[in-house]
Amino acid sequence: MLFDQKRHFYRVLSVAVDGNYFILDNKRDPVLPDSRLPDYQPPFSIADGKGYLHGLRAGNKQVASRMPLEKVAPGEGAAH
């Protein structure tokens, strides 16, 4: 599956040949090297029977913080 920067999801096939990756895409006729398709971003891929999740590095942005249970579920109380 692929996500392009026009905010569309669809499936493509990537084939590795001598260290280069070529993309077969049902939305365009020519088979192109992945280097020519910078707007394409795969959220996940499957290769050799394994699944991979992909993403973009966000730098040093904090994504979570620790807080007391009472703030998450007020009135429920904390386990003792």
Biopython code that builds the backbone (N, CA, C, O; Angstrom):
import numpy as np
from Bio.PDB.StructureBuilder import StructureBuilder

atoms = [
    (1, "MET", "N", (0.846, -1.166, 0.000)),
    (1, "MET", "CA", (0.000, 0.000, 0.000)),
    (1, "MET", "C", (0.891, 1.228, 0.000)),
    (1, "MET", "O", (2.010, 1.209, 0.514)),
    (2, "LEU", "N", (0.377, 2.283, -0.580)),
    (2, "LEU", "CA", (1.163, 3.496, -0.726)),
    (2, "LEU", "C", (0.292, 4.702, -0.419)),
    (2, "LEU", "O", (-0.911, 4.696, -0.680)),
    (3, "PHE", "N", (0.899, 5.716, 0.129)),
    (3, "PHE", "CA", (0.223, 6.989, 0.397)),
    (3, "PHE", "C", (0.972, 8.057, -0.373)),
    (3, "PHE", "O", (2.160, 8.273, -0.136)),
    (4, "ASP", "N", (0.288, 8.731, -1.297)),
    (4, "ASP", "CA", (0.974, 9.812, -2.003)),
    (4, "ASP", "C", (0.628, 11.142, -1.336)),
    (4, "ASP", "O", (-0.326, 11.223, -0.562)),
    (5, "GLN", "N", (1.389, 12.161, -1.630)),
    (5, "GLN", "CA", (1.212, 13.443, -0.966)),
    (5, "GLN", "C", (-0.059, 14.170, -1.407)),
    (5, "GLN", "O", (-0.377, 15.235, -0.878)),
    (6, "LYS", "N", (-0.777, 13.609, -2.360)),
    (6, "LYS", "CA", (-2.089, 14.148, -2.735)),
    (6, "LYS", "C", (-3.166, 13.546, -1.841)),
    (6, "LYS", "O", (-4.360, 13.754, -2.056)),
    (7, "ARG", "N", (-2.722, 12.793, -0.830)),
    (7, "ARG", "CA", (-3.576, 12.194, 0.191)),
    (7, "ARG", "C", (-4.450, 11.065, -0.351)),
    (7, "ARG", "O", (-5.617, 10.938, 0.020)),
    (8, "HIS", "N", (-3.878, 10.257, -1.225)),
    (8, "HIS", "CA", (-4.561, 9.077, -1.742)),
    (8, "HIS", "C", (-3.823, 7.820, -1.288)),
    (8, "HIS", "O", (-2.593, 7.796, -1.244)),
    (9, "PHE", "N", (-4.575, 6.786, -0.955)),
    (9, "PHE", "CA", (-4.004, 5.479, -0.653)),
    (9, "PHE", "C", (-4.277, 4.552, -1.828)),
    (9, "PHE", "O", (-5.380, 4.552, -2.374)),
    (10, "TYR", "N", (-3.294, 3.771, -2.218)),
    (10, "TYR", "CA", (-3.501, 2.720, -3.206)),
    (10, "TYR", "C", (-2.322, 1.767, -3.171)),
    (10, "TYR", "O", (-1.334, 2.011, -2.479)),
    (11, "ARG", "N", (-2.430, 0.675, -3.924)),
    (11, "ARG", "CA", (-1.402, -0.362, -3.897)),
    (11, "ARG", "C", (-0.466, -0.235, -5.095)),
    (11, "ARG", "O", (-0.876, 0.120, -6.200)),
    (12, "VAL", "N", (0.808, -0.539, -4.838)),
    (12, "VAL", "CA", (1.816, -0.588, -5.893)),
    (12, "VAL", "C", (2.678, -1.822, -5.648)),
    (12, "VAL", "O", (2.604, -2.452, -4.593)),
    (13, "LEU", "N", (3.484, -2.146, -6.630)),
    (13, "LEU", "CA", (4.442, -3.239, -6.498)),
    (13, "LEU", "C", (5.834, -2.663, -6.679)),
    (13, "LEU", "O", (6.106, -1.976, -7.664)),
    (14, "SER", "N", (6.710, -2.942, -5.731)),
    (14, "SER", "CA", (8.102, -2.502, -5.806)),
    (14, "SER", "C", (8.963, -3.728, -6.088)),
    (14, "SER", "O", (8.834, -4.757, -5.425)),
    (15, "VAL", "N", (9.843, -3.606, -7.079)),
    (15, "VAL", "CA", (10.717, -4.712, -7.464)),
    (15, "VAL", "C", (12.166, -4.250, -7.359)),
    (15, "VAL", "O", (12.537, -3.211, -7.905)),
    (16, "ALA", "N", (12.985, -5.035, -6.649)),
    (16, "ALA", "CA", (14.409, -4.712, -6.496)),
    (16, "ALA", "C", (15.205, -5.387, -7.607)),
    (16, "ALA", "O", (15.089, -6.593, -7.823)),
    (17, "VAL", "N", (16.014, -4.594, -8.310)),
    (17, "VAL", "CA", (16.887, -5.103, -9.369)),
    (17, "VAL", "C", (18.257, -4.458, -9.182)),
    (17, "VAL", "O", (18.403, -3.245, -9.335)),
    (18, "ASP", "N", (19.246, -5.259, -8.854)),
    (18, "ASP", "CA", (20.623, -4.772, -8.686)),
    (18, "ASP", "C", (20.714, -3.564, -7.744)),
    (18, "ASP", "O", (21.424, -2.599, -8.030)),
    (19, "GLY", "N", (20.001, -3.626, -6.637)),
    (19, "GLY", "CA", (20.063, -2.551, -5.650)),
    (19, "GLY", "C", (19.195, -1.347, -5.950)),
    (19, "GLY", "O", (19.187, -0.385, -5.182)),
    (20, "ASN", "N", (18.465, -1.382, -7.052)),
    (20, "ASN", "CA", (17.538, -0.300, -7.399)),
    (20, "ASN", "C", (16.111, -0.807, -7.232)),
    (20, "ASN", "O", (15.837, -1.989, -7.435)),
    (21, "TYR", "N", (15.206, 0.092, -6.861)),
    (21, "TYR", "CA", (13.802, -0.285, -6.673)),
    (21, "TYR", "C", (12.954, 0.385, -7.741)),
    (21, "TYR", "O", (13.024, 1.598, -7.941)),
    (22, "PHE", "N", (12.152, -0.421, -8.424)),
    (22, "PHE", "CA", (11.272, 0.061, -9.480)),
    (22, "PHE", "C", (9.828, -0.120, -9.035)),
    (22, "PHE", "O", (9.482, -1.119, -8.404)),
    (23, "ILE", "N", (8.984, 0.860, -9.372)),
    (23, "ILE", "CA", (7.604, 0.886, -8.915)),
    (23, "ILE", "C", (6.649, 0.649, -10.080)),
    (23, "ILE", "O", (6.634, 1.402, -11.054)),
    (24, "LEU", "N", (5.852, -0.411, -9.962)),
    (24, "LEU", "CA", (4.767, -0.690, -10.896)),
    (24, "LEU", "C", (3.504, -0.125, -10.253)),
    (24, "LEU", "O", (3.099, -0.547, -9.170)),
    (25, "ASP", "N", (2.901, 0.825, -10.929)),
    (25, "ASP", "CA", (1.808, 1.608, -10.362)),
    (25, "ASP", "C", (0.637, 1.574, -11.330)),
    (25, "ASP", "O", (0.812, 1.858, -12.515)),
    (26, "ASN", "N", (-0.546, 1.234, -10.851)),
    (26, "ASN", "CA", (-1.696, 1.162, -11.751)),
    (26, "ASN", "C", (-2.229, 2.541, -12.143)),
    (26, "ASN", "O", (-3.156, 2.630, -12.948)),
    (27, "LYS", "N", (-1.667, 3.609, -11.595)),
    (27, "LYS", "CA", (-2.119, 4.959, -11.947)),
    (27, "LYS", "C", (-1.241, 5.623, -13.007)),
    (27, "LYS", "O", (-1.531, 6.740, -13.434)),
    (28, "ARG", "N", (-0.170, 4.949, -13.436)),
    (28, "ARG", "CA", (0.685, 5.502, -14.494)),
    (28, "ARG", "C", (1.235, 4.347, -15.328)),
    (28, "ARG", "O", (1.420, 3.242, -14.818)),
    (29, "ASP", "N", (1.493, 4.602, -16.602)),
    (29, "ASP", "CA", (1.953, 3.546, -17.498)),
    (29, "ASP", "C", (3.422, 3.163, -17.316)),
    (29, "ASP", "O", (3.718, 1.971, -17.233)),
    (30, "PRO", "N", (4.354, 4.114, -17.250)),
    (30, "PRO", "CA", (5.766, 3.696, -17.164)),
    (30, "PRO", "C", (6.120, 3.137, -15.786)),
    (30, "PRO", "O", (5.585, 3.570, -14.766)),
    (31, "VAL", "N", (7.022, 2.178, -15.782)),
    (31, "VAL", "CA", (7.604, 1.677, -14.535)),
    (31, "VAL", "C", (8.773, 2.601, -14.218)),
    (31, "VAL", "O", (9.681, 2.761, -15.033)),
    (32, "LEU", "N", (8.750, 3.210, -13.034)),
    (32, "LEU", "CA", (9.753, 4.219, -12.690)),
    (32, "LEU", "C", (10.574, 3.791, -11.483)),
    (32, "LEU", "O", (10.087, 3.045, -10.633)),
    (33, "PRO", "N", (11.821, 4.260, -11.402)),
    (33, "PRO", "CA", (12.602, 4.008, -10.188)),
    (33, "PRO", "C", (12.000, 4.814, -9.031)),
    (33, "PRO", "O", (11.455, 5.898, -9.237)),
    (34, "ASP", "N", (12.105, 4.277, -7.826)),
    (34, "ASP", "CA", (11.521, 4.972, -6.676)),
    (34, "ASP", "C", (12.113, 6.366, -6.479)),
    (34, "ASP", "O", (11.454, 7.240, -5.915)),
    (35, "SER", "N", (13.335, 6.584, -6.932)),
    (35, "SER", "CA", (13.968, 7.901, -6.799)),
    (35, "SER", "C", (13.242, 8.978, -7.610)),
    (35, "SER", "O", (13.408, 10.169, -7.345)),
    (36, "ARG", "N", (12.445, 8.570, -8.588)),
    (36, "ARG", "CA", (11.682, 9.523, -9.408)),
    (36, "ARG", "C", (10.293, 9.793, -8.833)),
    (36, "ARG", "O", (9.516, 10.555, -9.408)),
    (37, "LEU", "N", (9.986, 9.170, -7.708)),
    (37, "LEU", "CA", (8.656, 9.307, -7.117)),
    (37, "LEU", "C", (8.760, 9.793, -5.668)),
    (37, "LEU", "O", (8.366, 9.073, -4.751)),
    (38, "PRO", "N", (9.280, 10.995, -5.453)),
    (38, "PRO", "CA", (9.514, 11.460, -4.081)),
    (38, "PRO", "C", (8.241, 11.713, -3.282)),
    (38, "PRO", "O", (8.295, 11.790, -2.055)),
    (39, "ASP", "N", (7.084, 11.846, -3.956)),
    (39, "ASP", "CA", (5.834, 12.095, -3.240)),
    (39, "ASP", "C", (5.207, 10.828, -2.677)),
    (39, "ASP", "O", (4.238, 10.900, -1.922)),
    (40, "TYR", "N", (5.745, 9.676, -3.034)),
    (40, "TYR", "CA", (5.177, 8.421, -2.558)),
    (40, "TYR", "C", (5.752, 8.077, -1.193)),
    (40, "TYR", "O", (6.957, 8.189, -0.968)),
    (41, "GLN", "N", (4.878, 7.660, -0.288)),
    (41, "GLN", "CA", (5.317, 7.279, 1.048)),
    (41, "GLN", "C", (4.568, 6.015, 1.458)),
    (41, "GLN", "O", (3.350, 6.059, 1.629)),
    (42, "PRO", "N", (5.266, 4.884, 1.621)),
    (42, "PRO", "CA", (4.575, 3.665, 2.030)),
    (42, "PRO", "C", (4.343, 3.640, 3.543)),
    (42, "PRO", "O", (5.304, 3.778, 4.301)),
    (43, "PRO", "N", (3.092, 3.468, 4.010)),
    (43, "PRO", "CA", (2.874, 3.326, 5.448)),
    (43, "PRO", "C", (3.358, 1.974, 5.960)),
    (43, "PRO", "O", (3.760, 1.851, 7.117)),
    (44, "PHE", "N", (3.317, 0.953, 5.090)),
    (44, "PHE", "CA", (3.852, -0.355, 5.452)),
    (44, "PHE", "C", (4.252, -1.089, 4.186)),
    (44, "PHE", "O", (3.853, -0.719, 3.083)),
    (45, "SER", "N", (5.048, -2.135, 4.362)),
    (45, "SER", "CA", (5.426, -2.977, 3.229)),
    (45, "SER", "C", (5.591, -4.409, 3.712)),
    (45, "SER", "O", (5.743, -4.664, 4.907)),
    (46, "ILE", "N", (5.560, -5.333, 2.770)),
    (46, "ILE", "CA", (5.754, -6.754, 3.050)),
    (46, "ILE", "C", (6.845, -7.245, 2.117)),
    (46, "ILE", "O", (6.762, -7.060, 0.903)),
    (47, "ALA", "N", (7.875, -7.876, 2.689)),
    (47, "ALA", "CA", (8.983, -8.403, 1.888)),
    (47, "ALA", "C", (9.540, -9.639, 2.570)),
    (47, "ALA", "O", (9.741, -9.645, 3.784)),
    (48, "ASP", "N", (9.786, -10.669, 1.806)),
    (48, "ASP", "CA", (10.364, -11.910, 2.319)),
    (48, "ASP", "C", (9.581, -12.458, 3.508)),
    (48, "ASP", "O", (10.167, -12.975, 4.459)),
    (49, "GLY", "N", (8.258, -12.342, 3.450)),
    (49, "GLY", "CA", (7.413, -12.888, 4.505)),
    (49, "GLY", "C", (7.387, -12.070, 5.786)),
    (49, "GLY", "O", (6.855, -12.533, 6.795)),
    (50, "LYS", "N", (7.950, -10.866, 5.772)),
    (50, "LYS", "CA", (7.967, -10.002, 6.957)),
    (50, "LYS", "C", (7.242, -8.699, 6.643)),
    (50, "LYS", "O", (7.263, -8.224, 5.508)),
    (51, "GLY", "N", (6.603, -8.130, 7.654)),
    (51, "GLY", "CA", (5.932, -6.850, 7.504)),
    (51, "GLY", "C", (6.768, -5.740, 8.116)),
    (51, "GLY", "O", (7.438, -5.945, 9.128)),
    (52, "TYR", "N", (6.730, -4.569, 7.503)),
    (52, "TYR", "CA", (7.497, -3.419, 7.974)),
    (52, "TYR", "C", (6.591, -2.196, 8.042)),
    (52, "TYR", "O", (5.799, -1.957, 7.130)),
    (53, "LEU", "N", (6.705, -1.424, 9.115)),
    (53, "LEU", "CA", (6.008, -0.147, 9.236)),
    (53, "LEU", "C", (6.988, 0.962, 8.897)),
    (53, "LEU", "O", (8.147, 0.917, 9.309)),
    (54, "HIS", "N", (6.531, 1.952, 8.153)),
    (54, "HIS", "CA", (7.379, 3.070, 7.755)),
    (54, "HIS", "C", (6.795, 4.362, 8.295)),
    (54, "HIS", "O", (5.613, 4.424, 8.633)),
    (55, "GLY", "N", (7.605, 5.368, 8.374)),
    (55, "GLY", "CA", (7.138, 6.675, 8.829)),
    (55, "GLY", "C", (8.199, 7.718, 8.572)),
    (55, "GLY", "O", (9.220, 7.454, 7.936)),
    (56, "LEU", "N", (7.942, 8.889, 9.073)),
    (56, "LEU", "CA", (8.892, 9.983, 8.948)),
    (56, "LEU", "C", (9.422, 10.334, 10.323)),
    (56, "LEU", "O", (8.682, 10.294, 11.306)),
    (57, "ARG", "N", (10.687, 10.676, 10.398)),
    (57, "ARG", "CA", (11.262, 11.096, 11.677)),
    (57, "ARG", "C", (10.691, 12.459, 12.049)),
    (57, "ARG", "O", (10.635, 13.378, 11.232)),
    (58, "ALA", "N", (10.271, 12.562, 13.299)),
    (58, "ALA", "CA", (9.659, 13.800, 13.777)),
    (58, "ALA", "C", (10.643, 14.659, 14.551)),
    (58, "ALA", "O", (10.245, 15.664, 15.139)),
    (59, "GLY", "N", (11.898, 14.296, 14.568)),
    (59, "GLY", "CA", (12.875, 15.044, 15.351)),
    (59, "GLY", "C", (12.774, 14.663, 16.816)),
    (59, "GLY", "O", (12.610, 13.487, 17.143)),
    (60, "ASN", "N", (12.868, 15.631, 17.686)),
    (60, "ASN", "CA", (12.823, 15.359, 19.120)),
    (60, "ASN", "C", (11.472, 15.694, 19.730)),
    (60, "ASN", "O", (11.402, 16.023, 20.914)),
    (61, "LYS", "N", (10.424, 15.620, 18.972)),
    (61, "LYS", "CA", (9.099, 15.924, 19.498)),
    (61, "LYS", "C", (8.671, 14.853, 20.497)),
    (61, "LYS", "O", (8.830, 13.658, 20.249)),
    (62, "GLN", "N", (8.134, 15.289, 21.609)),
    (62, "GLN", "CA", (7.636, 14.366, 22.621)),
    (62, "GLN", "C", (6.282, 13.846, 22.166)),
    (62, "GLN", "O", (5.425, 14.628, 21.754)),
    (63, "VAL", "N", (6.080, 12.532, 22.235)),
    (63, "VAL", "CA", (4.822, 11.949, 21.792)),
    (63, "VAL", "C", (3.971, 11.448, 22.947)),
    (63, "VAL", "O", (2.791, 11.154, 22.754)),
    (64, "ALA", "N", (4.538, 11.343, 24.141)),
    (64, "ALA", "CA", (3.772, 10.865, 25.290)),
    (64, "ALA", "C", (4.416, 11.385, 26.565)),
    (64, "ALA", "O", (5.579, 11.787, 26.572)),
    (65, "SER", "N", (3.647, 11.371, 27.634)),
    (65, "SER", "CA", (4.193, 11.743, 28.936)),
    (65, "SER", "C", (3.541, 10.882, 30.009)),
    (65, "SER", "O", (2.443, 10.357, 29.828)),
    (66, "ARG", "N", (4.231, 10.754, 31.111)),
    (66, "ARG", "CA", (3.735, 9.946, 32.217)),
    (66, "ARG", "C", (2.920, 10.841, 33.141)),
    (66, "ARG", "O", (3.320, 11.967, 33.439)),
    (67, "MET", "N", (1.763, 10.330, 33.598)),
    (67, "MET", "CA", (0.947, 11.091, 34.539)),
    (67, "MET", "C", (0.261, 10.126, 35.495)),
    (67, "MET", "O", (0.120, 8.942, 35.187)),
    (68, "PRO", "N", (-0.164, 10.618, 36.645)),
    (68, "PRO", "CA", (-0.836, 9.750, 37.609)),
    (68, "PRO", "C", (-2.146, 9.200, 37.047)),
    (68, "PRO", "O", (-2.811, 9.861, 36.248)),
    (69, "LEU", "N", (-2.510, 8.001, 37.463)),
    (69, "LEU", "CA", (-3.731, 7.355, 37.000)),
    (69, "LEU", "C", (-4.963, 8.201, 37.310)),
    (69, "LEU", "O", (-5.919, 8.207, 36.533)),
    (70, "GLU", "N", (-4.951, 8.913, 38.435)),
    (70, "GLU", "CA", (-6.104, 9.724, 38.820)),
    (70, "GLU", "C", (-6.430, 10.789, 37.772)),
    (70, "GLU", "O", (-7.589, 11.178, 37.626)),
    (71, "LYS", "N", (-5.429, 11.256, 37.051)),
    (71, "LYS", "CA", (-5.664, 12.262, 36.014)),
    (71, "LYS", "C", (-6.200, 11.636, 34.728)),
    (71, "LYS", "O", (-6.875, 12.300, 33.943)),
    (72, "VAL", "N", (-5.900, 10.368, 34.521)),
    (72, "VAL", "CA", (-6.364, 9.676, 33.321)),
    (72, "VAL", "C", (-7.798, 9.208, 33.503)),
    (72, "VAL", "O", (-8.626, 9.369, 32.606)),
    (73, "ALA", "N", (-8.100, 8.625, 34.675)),
    (73, "ALA", "CA", (-9.434, 8.097, 34.965)),
    (73, "ALA", "C", (-9.915, 8.654, 36.302)),
    (73, "ALA", "O", (-9.917, 7.928, 37.297)),
    (74, "PRO", "N", (-10.324, 9.924, 36.352)),
    (74, "PRO", "CA", (-10.750, 10.498, 37.622)),
    (74, "PRO", "C", (-11.943, 9.749, 38.198)),
    (74, "PRO", "O", (-12.860, 9.351, 37.480)),
    (75, "GLY", "N", (-11.902, 9.569, 39.509)),
    (75, "GLY", "CA", (-12.996, 8.875, 40.180)),
    (75, "GLY", "C", (-12.816, 7.375, 40.248)),
    (75, "GLY", "O", (-13.486, 6.715, 41.042)),
    (76, "GLU", "N", (-11.941, 6.823, 39.447)),
    (76, "GLU", "CA", (-11.714, 5.385, 39.456)),
    (76, "GLU", "C", (-10.771, 4.986, 40.576)),
    (76, "GLU", "O", (-10.837, 3.862, 41.073)),
    (77, "GLY", "N", (-9.901, 5.889, 40.973)),
    (77, "GLY", "CA", (-8.945, 5.576, 42.028)),
    (77, "GLY", "C", (-7.776, 4.776, 41.500)),
    (77, "GLY", "O", (-7.876, 4.097, 40.478)),
    (78, "ALA", "N", (-6.684, 4.865, 42.200)),
    (78, "ALA", "CA", (-5.478, 4.127, 41.821)),
    (78, "ALA", "C", (-5.458, 2.791, 42.542)),
    (78, "ALA", "O", (-5.934, 2.685, 43.673)),
    (79, "ALA", "N", (-4.914, 1.779, 41.898)),
    (79, "ALA", "CA", (-4.774, 0.457, 42.530)),
    (79, "ALA", "C", (-3.754, 0.544, 43.645)),
    (79, "ALA", "O", (-2.730, 1.213, 43.508)),
    (80, "HIS", "N", (-4.033, -0.141, 44.765)),
    (80, "HIS", "CA", (-3.104, -0.136, 45.903)),
    (80, "HIS", "C", (-2.484, -1.491, 46.061)),
    (80, "HIS", "O", (-1.671, -1.698, 46.962)),
]
sb = StructureBuilder()
sb.init_structure("model")
sb.init_model(0)
sb.init_chain("A")
sb.init_seg("    ")
for serial, (resi, resn, name, xyz) in enumerate(atoms, 1):
    if name == "N":
        sb.init_residue(resn, " ", resi, " ")
    sb.init_atom(name, np.array(xyz, "f"), 0.0, 1.0, " ", f" {name:<3s}", serial, name[0])
structure = sb.get_structure()
